[in-house]
């Protein structure tokens, strides 16, 4: 586990999903499988470079009522998203 600053708030990341090099729908599938292992209020960090990932994760969180805490685009066009299980 690690702590990250998300919107000025310290968040404990329970696990990380590395979906770099994978394309739709695999990053979302891996996120879903990882969240299934966690308890409510735990946070998953997702790394992905699929150009559609940002839109996909926003829509998926809305559909599933999980909370997207933050998504940013880092070096080498890698998205980093933090999703809290609800």
PDB file of N, CA, C and O in Angstrom:
ATOM      1  N   UNK A   1       0.843  -1.182   0.000  1.00  0.00           N
ATOM      2  CA  UNK A   1       0.000   0.000   0.000  1.00  0.00           C
ATOM      3  C   UNK A   1       0.886   1.243   0.000  1.00  0.00           C
ATOM      4  O   UNK A   1       2.005   1.243   0.511  1.00  0.00           O
ATOM      5  N   UNK A   2       0.338   2.296  -0.593  1.00  0.00           N
ATOM      6  CA  UNK A   2       1.050   3.561  -0.601  1.00  0.00           C
ATOM      7  C   UNK A   2       0.047   4.690  -0.455  1.00  0.00           C
ATOM      8  O   UNK A   2      -1.145   4.520  -0.709  1.00  0.00           O
ATOM      9  N   UNK A   3       0.548   5.838  -0.044  1.00  0.00           N
ATOM     10  CA  UNK A   3      -0.295   7.022   0.078  1.00  0.00           C
ATOM     11  C   UNK A   3       0.014   7.979  -1.054  1.00  0.00           C
ATOM     12  O   UNK A   3       1.174   8.179  -1.413  1.00  0.00           O
ATOM     13  N   UNK A   4      -1.048   8.580  -1.625  1.00  0.00           N
ATOM     14  CA  UNK A   4      -0.901   9.576  -2.677  1.00  0.00           C
ATOM     15  C   UNK A   4      -1.765  10.780  -2.339  1.00  0.00           C
ATOM     16  O   UNK A   4      -2.715  10.684  -1.563  1.00  0.00           O
ATOM     17  N   UNK A   5      -1.421  11.901  -2.930  1.00  0.00           N
ATOM     18  CA  UNK A   5      -2.202  13.117  -2.756  1.00  0.00           C
ATOM     19  C   UNK A   5      -3.171  13.229  -3.927  1.00  0.00           C
ATOM     20  O   UNK A   5      -2.752  13.357  -5.077  1.00  0.00           O
ATOM     21  N   UNK A   6      -4.452  13.182  -3.634  1.00  0.00           N
ATOM     22  CA  UNK A   6      -5.488  13.285  -4.654  1.00  0.00           C
ATOM     23  C   UNK A   6      -6.372  14.465  -4.309  1.00  0.00           C
ATOM     24  O   UNK A   6      -7.164  14.405  -3.369  1.00  0.00           O
ATOM     25  N   UNK A   7      -6.235  15.535  -5.069  1.00  0.00           N
ATOM     26  CA  UNK A   7      -7.050  16.718  -4.823  1.00  0.00           C
ATOM     27  C   UNK A   7      -6.831  17.330  -3.455  1.00  0.00           C
ATOM     28  O   UNK A   7      -7.773  17.827  -2.839  1.00  0.00           O
ATOM     29  N   UNK A   8      -5.596  17.300  -2.971  1.00  0.00           N
ATOM     30  CA  UNK A   8      -5.293  17.868  -1.666  1.00  0.00           C
ATOM     31  C   UNK A   8      -5.626  16.957  -0.500  1.00  0.00           C
ATOM     32  O   UNK A   8      -5.539  17.366   0.657  1.00  0.00           O
ATOM     33  N   UNK A   9      -6.003  15.732  -0.797  1.00  0.00           N
ATOM     34  CA  UNK A   9      -6.391  14.763   0.233  1.00  0.00           C
ATOM     35  C   UNK A   9      -5.464  13.553   0.150  1.00  0.00           C
ATOM     36  O   UNK A   9      -5.207  13.044  -0.941  1.00  0.00           O
ATOM     37  N   UNK A  10      -4.969  13.098   1.274  1.00  0.00           N
ATOM     38  CA  UNK A  10      -4.145  11.888   1.310  1.00  0.00           C
ATOM     39  C   UNK A  10      -5.037  10.667   1.162  1.00  0.00           C
ATOM     40  O   UNK A  10      -6.010  10.499   1.897  1.00  0.00           O
ATOM     41  N   UNK A  11      -4.692   9.820   0.202  1.00  0.00           N
ATOM     42  CA  UNK A  11      -5.476   8.620  -0.070  1.00  0.00           C
ATOM     43  C   UNK A  11      -4.545   7.419  -0.016  1.00  0.00           C
ATOM     44  O   UNK A  11      -3.448   7.450  -0.574  1.00  0.00           O
ATOM     45  N   UNK A  12      -4.982   6.363   0.655  1.00  0.00           N
ATOM     46  CA  UNK A  12      -4.213   5.129   0.704  1.00  0.00           C
ATOM     47  C   UNK A  12      -4.627   4.245  -0.464  1.00  0.00           C
ATOM     48  O   UNK A  12      -5.796   3.884  -0.597  1.00  0.00           O
ATOM     49  N   UNK A  13      -3.672   3.902  -1.298  1.00  0.00           N
ATOM     50  CA  UNK A  13      -3.911   3.040  -2.453  1.00  0.00           C
ATOM     51  C   UNK A  13      -3.687   1.599  -2.008  1.00  0.00           C
ATOM     52  O   UNK A  13      -2.607   1.240  -1.538  1.00  0.00           O
ATOM     53  N   UNK A  14      -4.717   0.788  -2.163  1.00  0.00           N
ATOM     54  CA  UNK A  14      -4.649  -0.606  -1.737  1.00  0.00           C
ATOM     55  C   UNK A  14      -3.915  -1.463  -2.752  1.00  0.00           C
ATOM     56  O   UNK A  14      -3.137  -2.341  -2.380  1.00  0.00           O
ATOM     57  N   UNK A  15      -4.159  -1.211  -4.048  1.00  0.00           N
ATOM     58  CA  UNK A  15      -3.500  -2.003  -5.085  1.00  0.00           C
ATOM     59  C   UNK A  15      -3.397  -1.203  -6.375  1.00  0.00           C
ATOM     60  O   UNK A  15      -4.051  -0.174  -6.545  1.00  0.00           O
ATOM     61  N   UNK A  16      -2.564  -1.697  -7.273  1.00  0.00           N
ATOM     62  CA  UNK A  16      -2.351  -1.044  -8.562  1.00  0.00           C
ATOM     63  C   UNK A  16      -2.625  -2.033  -9.681  1.00  0.00           C
ATOM     64  O   UNK A  16      -2.206  -3.190  -9.628  1.00  0.00           O
ATOM     65  N   UNK A  17      -3.338  -1.555 -10.698  1.00  0.00           N
ATOM     66  CA  UNK A  17      -3.572  -2.337 -11.910  1.00  0.00           C
ATOM     67  C   UNK A  17      -2.733  -1.711 -13.014  1.00  0.00           C
ATOM     68  O   UNK A  17      -2.930  -0.549 -13.369  1.00  0.00           O
ATOM     69  N   UNK A  18      -1.803  -2.480 -13.552  1.00  0.00           N
ATOM     70  CA  UNK A  18      -0.976  -2.012 -14.658  1.00  0.00           C
ATOM     71  C   UNK A  18      -1.585  -2.521 -15.958  1.00  0.00           C
ATOM     72  O   UNK A  18      -1.436  -3.691 -16.309  1.00  0.00           O
ATOM     73  N   UNK A  19      -2.273  -1.625 -16.669  1.00  0.00           N
ATOM     74  CA  UNK A  19      -2.917  -1.979 -17.931  1.00  0.00           C
ATOM     75  C   UNK A  19      -2.232  -1.299 -19.108  1.00  0.00           C
ATOM     76  O   UNK A  19      -2.828  -1.151 -20.175  1.00  0.00           O
ATOM     77  N   UNK A  20      -0.985  -0.887 -18.919  1.00  0.00           N
ATOM     78  CA  UNK A  20      -0.223  -0.248 -19.994  1.00  0.00           C
ATOM     79  C   UNK A  20       0.013  -1.277 -21.095  1.00  0.00           C
ATOM     80  O   UNK A  20       0.443  -2.401 -20.837  1.00  0.00           O
ATOM     81  N   UNK A  21      -0.279  -0.867 -22.325  1.00  0.00           N
ATOM     82  CA  UNK A  21      -0.126  -1.766 -23.462  1.00  0.00           C
ATOM     83  C   UNK A  21      -1.369  -2.570 -23.779  1.00  0.00           C
ATOM     84  O   UNK A  21      -1.400  -3.310 -24.763  1.00  0.00           O
ATOM     85  N   UNK A  22      -2.392  -2.431 -22.953  1.00  0.00           N
ATOM     86  CA  UNK A  22      -3.647  -3.156 -23.167  1.00  0.00           C
ATOM     87  C   UNK A  22      -4.709  -2.195 -23.693  1.00  0.00           C
ATOM     88  O   UNK A  22      -4.696  -1.003 -23.388  1.00  0.00           O
ATOM     89  N   UNK A  23      -5.612  -2.728 -24.476  1.00  0.00           N
ATOM     90  CA  UNK A  23      -6.619  -1.878 -25.105  1.00  0.00           C
ATOM     91  C   UNK A  23      -8.023  -2.300 -24.702  1.00  0.00           C
ATOM     92  O   UNK A  23      -8.249  -3.407 -24.214  1.00  0.00           O
ATOM     93  N   UNK A  24      -8.954  -1.385 -24.922  1.00  0.00           N
ATOM     94  CA  UNK A  24     -10.360  -1.545 -24.575  1.00  0.00           C
ATOM     95  C   UNK A  24     -10.864  -2.915 -25.016  1.00  0.00           C
ATOM     96  O   UNK A  24     -10.636  -3.330 -26.152  1.00  0.00           O
ATOM     97  N   UNK A  25     -11.538  -3.604 -24.130  1.00  0.00           N
ATOM     98  CA  UNK A  25     -12.035  -3.235 -22.803  1.00  0.00           C
ATOM     99  C   UNK A  25     -11.159  -3.735 -21.655  1.00  0.00           C
ATOM    100  O   UNK A  25     -11.562  -3.654 -20.495  1.00  0.00           O
ATOM    101  N   UNK A  26      -9.978  -4.245 -21.959  1.00  0.00           N
ATOM    102  CA  UNK A  26      -9.173  -4.931 -20.940  1.00  0.00           C
ATOM    103  C   UNK A  26      -8.819  -4.066 -19.723  1.00  0.00           C
ATOM    104  O   UNK A  26      -8.897  -4.576 -18.605  1.00  0.00           O
ATOM    105  N   UNK A  27      -8.431  -2.778 -19.869  1.00  0.00           N
ATOM    106  CA  UNK A  27      -8.146  -2.000 -18.655  1.00  0.00           C
ATOM    107  C   UNK A  27      -9.338  -1.923 -17.690  1.00  0.00           C
ATOM    108  O   UNK A  27      -9.158  -1.997 -16.474  1.00  0.00           O
ATOM    109  N   UNK A  28     -10.542  -1.777 -18.230  1.00  0.00           N
ATOM    110  CA  UNK A  28     -11.742  -1.718 -17.378  1.00  0.00           C
ATOM    111  C   UNK A  28     -12.037  -3.088 -16.780  1.00  0.00           C
ATOM    112  O   UNK A  28     -12.448  -3.181 -15.623  1.00  0.00           O
ATOM    113  N   UNK A  29     -11.836  -4.132 -17.540  1.00  0.00           N
ATOM    114  CA  UNK A  29     -12.050  -5.496 -17.020  1.00  0.00           C
ATOM    115  C   UNK A  29     -11.095  -5.768 -15.869  1.00  0.00           C
ATOM    116  O   UNK A  29     -11.503  -6.315 -14.845  1.00  0.00           O
ATOM    117  N   UNK A  30      -9.825  -5.395 -16.024  1.00  0.00           N
ATOM    118  CA  UNK A  30      -8.850  -5.601 -14.952  1.00  0.00           C
ATOM    119  C   UNK A  30      -9.214  -4.775 -13.715  1.00  0.00           C
ATOM    120  O   UNK A  30      -9.063  -5.243 -12.587  1.00  0.00           O
ATOM    121  N   UNK A  31      -9.693  -3.547 -13.929  1.00  0.00           N
ATOM    122  CA  UNK A  31     -10.148  -2.713 -12.810  1.00  0.00           C
ATOM    123  C   UNK A  31     -11.302  -3.383 -12.082  1.00  0.00           C
ATOM    124  O   UNK A  31     -11.305  -3.464 -10.854  1.00  0.00           O
ATOM    125  N   UNK A  32     -12.276  -3.860 -12.836  1.00  0.00           N
ATOM    126  CA  UNK A  32     -13.442  -4.520 -12.240  1.00  0.00           C
ATOM    127  C   UNK A  32     -13.025  -5.739 -11.415  1.00  0.00           C
ATOM    128  O   UNK A  32     -13.516  -5.930 -10.302  1.00  0.00           O
ATOM    129  N   UNK A  33     -12.129  -6.556 -11.950  1.00  0.00           N
ATOM    130  CA  UNK A  33     -11.676  -7.750 -11.235  1.00  0.00           C
ATOM    131  C   UNK A  33     -10.920  -7.387  -9.959  1.00  0.00           C
ATOM    132  O   UNK A  33     -11.058  -8.061  -8.938  1.00  0.00           O
ATOM    133  N   UNK A  34     -10.126  -6.326 -10.021  1.00  0.00           N
ATOM    134  CA  UNK A  34      -9.370  -5.902  -8.834  1.00  0.00           C
ATOM    135  C   UNK A  34     -10.311  -5.358  -7.758  1.00  0.00           C
ATOM    136  O   UNK A  34     -10.160  -5.679  -6.580  1.00  0.00           O
ATOM    137  N   UNK A  35     -11.281  -4.534  -8.163  1.00  0.00           N
ATOM    138  CA  UNK A  35     -12.229  -3.983  -7.182  1.00  0.00           C
ATOM    139  C   UNK A  35     -13.041  -5.082  -6.510  1.00  0.00           C
ATOM    140  O   UNK A  35     -13.433  -4.941  -5.351  1.00  0.00           O
ATOM    141  N   UNK A  36     -13.295  -6.171  -7.222  1.00  0.00           N
ATOM    142  CA  UNK A  36     -14.066  -7.282  -6.650  1.00  0.00           C
ATOM    143  C   UNK A  36     -13.346  -7.905  -5.458  1.00  0.00           C
ATOM    144  O   UNK A  36     -13.984  -8.514  -4.599  1.00  0.00           O
ATOM    145  N   UNK A  37     -12.041  -7.760  -5.397  1.00  0.00           N
ATOM    146  CA  UNK A  37     -11.248  -8.332  -4.300  1.00  0.00           C
ATOM    147  C   UNK A  37     -11.222  -7.431  -3.066  1.00  0.00           C
ATOM    148  O   UNK A  37     -10.829  -7.867  -1.984  1.00  0.00           O
ATOM    149  N   UNK A  38     -11.639  -6.177  -3.230  1.00  0.00           N
ATOM    150  CA  UNK A  38     -11.463  -5.192  -2.168  1.00  0.00           C
ATOM    151  C   UNK A  38     -12.739  -4.937  -1.373  1.00  0.00           C
ATOM    152  O   UNK A  38     -13.843  -5.284  -1.794  1.00  0.00           O
ATOM    153  N   UNK A  39     -12.549  -4.325  -0.223  1.00  0.00           N
ATOM    154  CA  UNK A  39     -13.673  -3.898   0.612  1.00  0.00           C
ATOM    155  C   UNK A  39     -14.091  -2.491   0.202  1.00  0.00           C
ATOM    156  O   UNK A  39     -13.342  -1.785  -0.475  1.00  0.00           O
ATOM    157  N   UNK A  40     -15.270  -2.094   0.608  1.00  0.00           N
ATOM    158  CA  UNK A  40     -15.747  -0.743   0.331  1.00  0.00           C
ATOM    159  C   UNK A  40     -14.760   0.286   0.863  1.00  0.00           C
ATOM    160  O   UNK A  40     -14.125   0.078   1.897  1.00  0.00           O
ATOM    161  N   UNK A  41     -14.639   1.389   0.150  1.00  0.00           N
ATOM    162  CA  UNK A  41     -13.780   2.527   0.482  1.00  0.00           C
ATOM    163  C   UNK A  41     -12.300   2.289   0.226  1.00  0.00           C
ATOM    164  O   UNK A  41     -11.486   3.170   0.504  1.00  0.00           O
ATOM    165  N   UNK A  42     -11.929   1.136  -0.291  1.00  0.00           N
ATOM    166  CA  UNK A  42     -10.539   0.926  -0.671  1.00  0.00           C
ATOM    167  C   UNK A  42     -10.318   1.480  -2.076  1.00  0.00           C
ATOM    168  O   UNK A  42     -11.250   1.559  -2.876  1.00  0.00           O
ATOM    169  N   UNK A  43      -9.075   1.860  -2.367  1.00  0.00           N
ATOM    170  CA  UNK A  43      -8.759   2.559  -3.605  1.00  0.00           C
ATOM    171  C   UNK A  43      -7.790   1.749  -4.467  1.00  0.00           C
ATOM    172  O   UNK A  43      -6.819   1.172  -3.979  1.00  0.00           O
ATOM    173  N   UNK A  44      -8.095   1.729  -5.774  1.00  0.00           N
ATOM    174  CA  UNK A  44      -7.236   1.096  -6.768  1.00  0.00           C
ATOM    175  C   UNK A  44      -6.628   2.183  -7.647  1.00  0.00           C
ATOM    176  O   UNK A  44      -7.320   3.106  -8.077  1.00  0.00           O
ATOM    177  N   UNK A  45      -5.336   2.066  -7.908  1.00  0.00           N
ATOM    178  CA  UNK A  45      -4.653   2.916  -8.871  1.00  0.00           C
ATOM    179  C   UNK A  45      -4.601   2.137 -10.184  1.00  0.00           C
ATOM    180  O   UNK A  45      -4.234   0.962 -10.199  1.00  0.00           O
ATOM    181  N   UNK A  46      -4.969   2.794 -11.288  1.00  0.00           N
ATOM    182  CA  UNK A  46      -4.937   2.146 -12.600  1.00  0.00           C
ATOM    183  C   UNK A  46      -3.999   2.929 -13.511  1.00  0.00           C
ATOM    184  O   UNK A  46      -4.109   4.149 -13.632  1.00  0.00           O
ATOM    185  N   UNK A  47      -3.082   2.218 -14.146  1.00  0.00           N
ATOM    186  CA  UNK A  47      -2.190   2.802 -15.131  1.00  0.00           C
ATOM    187  C   UNK A  47      -2.595   2.260 -16.499  1.00  0.00           C
ATOM    188  O   UNK A  47      -2.685   1.046 -16.686  1.00  0.00           O
ATOM    189  N   UNK A  48      -2.838   3.155 -17.453  1.00  0.00           N
ATOM    190  CA  UNK A  48      -3.268   2.721 -18.787  1.00  0.00           C
ATOM    191  C   UNK A  48      -2.818   3.727 -19.831  1.00  0.00           C
ATOM    192  O   UNK A  48      -2.738   4.925 -19.559  1.00  0.00           O
ATOM    193  N   UNK A  49      -2.525   3.231 -21.028  1.00  0.00           N
ATOM    194  CA  UNK A  49      -2.152   4.124 -22.118  1.00  0.00           C
ATOM    195  C   UNK A  49      -3.104   4.049 -23.304  1.00  0.00           C
ATOM    196  O   UNK A  49      -2.833   4.642 -24.349  1.00  0.00           O
ATOM    197  N   UNK A  50      -4.193   3.343 -23.162  1.00  0.00           N
ATOM    198  CA  UNK A  50      -5.225   3.291 -24.199  1.00  0.00           C
ATOM    199  C   UNK A  50      -5.849   4.679 -24.311  1.00  0.00           C
ATOM    200  O   UNK A  50      -6.271   5.249 -23.305  1.00  0.00           O
ATOM    201  N   UNK A  51      -5.911   5.225 -25.518  1.00  0.00           N
ATOM    202  CA  UNK A  51      -6.402   6.595 -25.709  1.00  0.00           C
ATOM    203  C   UNK A  51      -7.849   6.774 -25.258  1.00  0.00           C
ATOM    204  O   UNK A  51      -8.251   7.896 -24.948  1.00  0.00           O
ATOM    205  N   UNK A  52      -8.635   5.719 -25.214  1.00  0.00           N
ATOM    206  CA  UNK A  52     -10.023   5.823 -24.780  1.00  0.00           C
ATOM    207  C   UNK A  52     -10.243   5.555 -23.306  1.00  0.00           C
ATOM    208  O   UNK A  52     -11.376   5.609 -22.828  1.00  0.00           O
ATOM    209  N   UNK A  53      -9.163   5.263 -22.571  1.00  0.00           N
ATOM    210  CA  UNK A  53      -9.314   4.873 -21.165  1.00  0.00           C
ATOM    211  C   UNK A  53      -9.964   5.953 -20.311  1.00  0.00           C
ATOM    212  O   UNK A  53     -10.828   5.651 -19.489  1.00  0.00           O
ATOM    213  N   UNK A  54      -9.563   7.199 -20.492  1.00  0.00           N
ATOM    214  CA  UNK A  54     -10.102   8.278 -19.641  1.00  0.00           C
ATOM    215  C   UNK A  54     -11.622   8.337 -19.742  1.00  0.00           C
ATOM    216  O   UNK A  54     -12.311   8.397 -18.724  1.00  0.00           O
ATOM    217  N   UNK A  55     -12.137   8.322 -20.941  1.00  0.00           N
ATOM    218  CA  UNK A  55     -13.589   8.363 -21.134  1.00  0.00           C
ATOM    219  C   UNK A  55     -14.237   7.080 -20.619  1.00  0.00           C
ATOM    220  O   UNK A  55     -15.298   7.122 -19.996  1.00  0.00           O
ATOM    221  N   UNK A  56     -13.599   5.945 -20.880  1.00  0.00           N
ATOM    222  CA  UNK A  56     -14.151   4.656 -20.439  1.00  0.00           C
ATOM    223  C   UNK A  56     -14.277   4.578 -18.926  1.00  0.00           C
ATOM    224  O   UNK A  56     -15.308   4.141 -18.416  1.00  0.00           O
ATOM    225  N   UNK A  57     -13.246   4.994 -18.202  1.00  0.00           N
ATOM    226  CA  UNK A  57     -13.272   4.870 -16.744  1.00  0.00           C
ATOM    227  C   UNK A  57     -14.287   5.832 -16.134  1.00  0.00           C
ATOM    228  O   UNK A  57     -14.940   5.493 -15.147  1.00  0.00           O
ATOM    229  N   UNK A  58     -14.430   7.023 -16.705  1.00  0.00           N
ATOM    230  CA  UNK A  58     -15.449   7.968 -16.220  1.00  0.00           C
ATOM    231  C   UNK A  58     -16.835   7.354 -16.365  1.00  0.00           C
ATOM    232  O   UNK A  58     -17.626   7.355 -15.422  1.00  0.00           O
ATOM    233  N   UNK A  59     -17.124   6.828 -17.555  1.00  0.00           N
ATOM    234  CA  UNK A  59     -18.442   6.235 -17.803  1.00  0.00           C
ATOM    235  C   UNK A  59     -18.673   4.988 -16.967  1.00  0.00           C
ATOM    236  O   UNK A  59     -19.773   4.786 -16.453  1.00  0.00           O
ATOM    237  N   UNK A  60     -17.654   4.150 -16.824  1.00  0.00           N
ATOM    238  CA  UNK A  60     -17.805   2.922 -16.050  1.00  0.00           C
ATOM    239  C   UNK A  60     -18.090   3.231 -14.588  1.00  0.00           C
ATOM    240  O   UNK A  60     -18.934   2.584 -13.969  1.00  0.00           O
ATOM    241  N   UNK A  61     -17.394   4.214 -14.035  1.00  0.00           N
ATOM    242  CA  UNK A  61     -17.628   4.589 -12.631  1.00  0.00           C
ATOM    243  C   UNK A  61     -19.044   5.113 -12.439  1.00  0.00           C
ATOM    244  O   UNK A  61     -19.686   4.806 -11.434  1.00  0.00           O
ATOM    245  N   UNK A  62     -19.534   5.895 -13.384  1.00  0.00           N
ATOM    246  CA  UNK A  62     -20.920   6.384 -13.296  1.00  0.00           C
ATOM    247  C   UNK A  62     -21.909   5.227 -13.330  1.00  0.00           C
ATOM    248  O   UNK A  62     -22.873   5.208 -12.565  1.00  0.00           O
ATOM    249  N   UNK A  63     -21.674   4.266 -14.213  1.00  0.00           N
ATOM    250  CA  UNK A  63     -22.584   3.120 -14.353  1.00  0.00           C
ATOM    251  C   UNK A  63     -22.561   2.188 -13.153  1.00  0.00           C
ATOM    252  O   UNK A  63     -23.577   1.574 -12.825  1.00  0.00           O
ATOM    253  N   UNK A  64     -21.415   2.076 -12.496  1.00  0.00           N
ATOM    254  CA  UNK A  64     -21.273   1.115 -11.400  1.00  0.00           C
ATOM    255  C   UNK A  64     -21.345   1.757 -10.019  1.00  0.00           C
ATOM    256  O   UNK A  64     -21.339   1.055  -9.007  1.00  0.00           O
ATOM    257  N   UNK A  65     -21.412   3.083  -9.972  1.00  0.00           N
ATOM    258  CA  UNK A  65     -21.469   3.847  -8.719  1.00  0.00           C
ATOM    259  C   UNK A  65     -20.171   3.780  -7.921  1.00  0.00           C
ATOM    260  O   UNK A  65     -20.150   4.138  -6.743  1.00  0.00           O
ATOM    261  N   UNK A  66     -19.086   3.323  -8.550  1.00  0.00           N
ATOM    262  CA  UNK A  66     -17.783   3.446  -7.912  1.00  0.00           C
ATOM    263  C   UNK A  66     -17.318   4.874  -8.114  1.00  0.00           C
ATOM    264  O   UNK A  66     -17.777   5.548  -9.036  1.00  0.00           O
ATOM    265  N   UNK A  67     -16.414   5.346  -7.267  1.00  0.00           N
ATOM    266  CA  UNK A  67     -16.046   6.765  -7.274  1.00  0.00           C
ATOM    267  C   UNK A  67     -14.684   6.980  -7.933  1.00  0.00           C
ATOM    268  O   UNK A  67     -13.668   6.463  -7.470  1.00  0.00           O
ATOM    269  N   UNK A  68     -14.680   7.741  -9.007  1.00  0.00           N
ATOM    270  CA  UNK A  68     -13.430   8.138  -9.644  1.00  0.00           C
ATOM    271  C   UNK A  68     -12.897   9.336  -8.876  1.00  0.00           C
ATOM    272  O   UNK A  68     -13.463  10.427  -8.940  1.00  0.00           O
ATOM    273  N   UNK A  69     -11.808   9.129  -8.152  1.00  0.00           N
ATOM    274  CA  UNK A  69     -11.239  10.195  -7.336  1.00  0.00           C
ATOM    275  C   UNK A  69     -10.433  11.172  -8.172  1.00  0.00           C
ATOM    276  O   UNK A  69     -10.436  12.376  -7.920  1.00  0.00           O
ATOM    277  N   UNK A  70      -9.733  10.631  -9.186  1.00  0.00           N
ATOM    278  CA  UNK A  70      -8.882  11.485 -10.013  1.00  0.00           C
ATOM    279  C   UNK A  70      -8.398  10.693 -11.217  1.00  0.00           C
ATOM    280  O   UNK A  70      -8.240   9.474 -11.159  1.00  0.00           O
ATOM    281  N   UNK A  71      -8.167  11.411 -12.310  1.00  0.00           N
ATOM    282  CA  UNK A  71      -7.492  10.832 -13.466  1.00  0.00           C
ATOM    283  C   UNK A  71      -6.628  11.914 -14.073  1.00  0.00           C
ATOM    284  O   UNK A  71      -7.082  13.031 -14.318  1.00  0.00           O
ATOM    285  N   UNK A  72      -5.371  11.566 -14.314  1.00  0.00           N
ATOM    286  CA  UNK A  72      -4.436  12.502 -14.924  1.00  0.00           C
ATOM    287  C   UNK A  72      -3.623  11.774 -15.981  1.00  0.00           C
ATOM    288  O   UNK A  72      -3.483  10.551 -15.958  1.00  0.00           O
ATOM    289  N   UNK A  73      -3.094  12.558 -16.905  1.00  0.00           N
ATOM    290  CA  UNK A  73      -2.234  12.006 -17.945  1.00  0.00           C
ATOM    291  C   UNK A  73      -0.797  12.367 -17.594  1.00  0.00           C
ATOM    292  O   UNK A  73      -0.458  13.541 -17.445  1.00  0.00           O
ATOM    293  N   UNK A  74       0.032  11.357 -17.466  1.00  0.00           N
ATOM    294  CA  UNK A  74       1.425  11.538 -17.057  1.00  0.00           C
ATOM    295  C   UNK A  74       2.354  11.412 -18.257  1.00  0.00           C
ATOM    296  O   UNK A  74       1.910  11.409 -19.405  1.00  0.00           O
ATOM    297  N   UNK A  75       3.631  11.310 -17.976  1.00  0.00           N
ATOM    298  CA  UNK A  75       4.639  11.125 -19.011  1.00  0.00           C
ATOM    299  C   UNK A  75       4.325   9.911 -19.874  1.00  0.00           C
ATOM    300  O   UNK A  75       3.696   8.954 -19.423  1.00  0.00           O
ATOM    301  N   UNK A  76       4.769   9.968 -21.108  1.00  0.00           N
ATOM    302  CA  UNK A  76       4.613   8.866 -22.054  1.00  0.00           C
ATOM    303  C   UNK A  76       3.148   8.525 -22.299  1.00  0.00           C
ATOM    304  O   UNK A  76       2.813   7.385 -22.619  1.00  0.00           O
ATOM    305  N   UNK A  77       2.270   9.531 -22.146  1.00  0.00           N
ATOM    306  CA  UNK A  77       0.836   9.360 -22.405  1.00  0.00           C
ATOM    307  C   UNK A  77       0.190   8.252 -21.585  1.00  0.00           C
ATOM    308  O   UNK A  77      -0.687   7.539 -22.073  1.00  0.00           O
ATOM    309  N   UNK A  78       0.623   8.113 -20.349  1.00  0.00           N
ATOM    310  CA  UNK A  78       0.035   7.116 -19.455  1.00  0.00           C
ATOM    311  C   UNK A  78      -0.953   7.805 -18.528  1.00  0.00           C
ATOM    312  O   UNK A  78      -0.616   8.771 -17.843  1.00  0.00           O
ATOM    313  N   UNK A  79      -2.168   7.297 -18.517  1.00  0.00           N
ATOM    314  CA  UNK A  79      -3.190   7.792 -17.602  1.00  0.00           C
ATOM    315  C   UNK A  79      -3.015   7.109 -16.256  1.00  0.00           C
ATOM    316  O   UNK A  79      -2.714   5.917 -16.178  1.00  0.00           O
ATOM    317  N   UNK A  80      -3.209   7.885 -15.201  1.00  0.00           N
ATOM    318  CA  UNK A  80      -3.202   7.341 -13.847  1.00  0.00           C
ATOM    319  C   UNK A  80      -4.552   7.713 -13.232  1.00  0.00           C
ATOM    320  O   UNK A  80      -4.875   8.891 -13.077  1.00  0.00           O
ATOM    321  N   UNK A  81      -5.325   6.695 -12.887  1.00  0.00           N
ATOM    322  CA  UNK A  81      -6.649   6.903 -12.312  1.00  0.00           C
ATOM    323  C   UNK A  81      -6.703   6.287 -10.927  1.00  0.00           C
ATOM    324  O   UNK A  81      -6.076   5.263 -10.657  1.00  0.00           O
ATOM    325  N   UNK A  82      -7.466   6.930 -10.055  1.00  0.00           N
ATOM    326  CA  UNK A  82      -7.706   6.406  -8.704  1.00  0.00           C
ATOM    327  C   UNK A  82      -9.193   6.193  -8.554  1.00  0.00           C
ATOM    328  O   UNK A  82      -9.982   7.130  -8.676  1.00  0.00           O
ATOM    329  N   UNK A  83      -9.578   4.945  -8.288  1.00  0.00           N
ATOM    330  CA  UNK A  83     -10.990   4.576  -8.181  1.00  0.00           C
ATOM    331  C   UNK A  83     -11.240   3.987  -6.804  1.00  0.00           C
ATOM    332  O   UNK A  83     -10.549   3.068  -6.365  1.00  0.00           O
ATOM    333  N   UNK A  84     -12.243   4.535  -6.133  1.00  0.00           N
ATOM    334  CA  UNK A  84     -12.628   4.044  -4.803  1.00  0.00           C
ATOM    335  C   UNK A  84     -13.845   3.147  -4.930  1.00  0.00           C
ATOM    336  O   UNK A  84     -14.838   3.511  -5.561  1.00  0.00           O
ATOM    337  N   UNK A  85     -13.756   1.972  -4.325  1.00  0.00           N
ATOM    338  CA  UNK A  85     -14.888   1.047  -4.338  1.00  0.00           C
ATOM    339  C   UNK A  85     -15.972   1.562  -3.404  1.00  0.00           C
ATOM    340  O   UNK A  85     -15.699   1.938  -2.264  1.00  0.00           O
ATOM    341  N   UNK A  86     -17.192   1.574  -3.894  1.00  0.00           N
ATOM    342  CA  UNK A  86     -18.318   2.014  -3.058  1.00  0.00           C
ATOM    343  C   UNK A  86     -19.237   0.864  -2.726  1.00  0.00           C
ATOM    344  O   UNK A  86     -20.236   1.053  -2.032  1.00  0.00           O
TER     345      UNK A  86
END
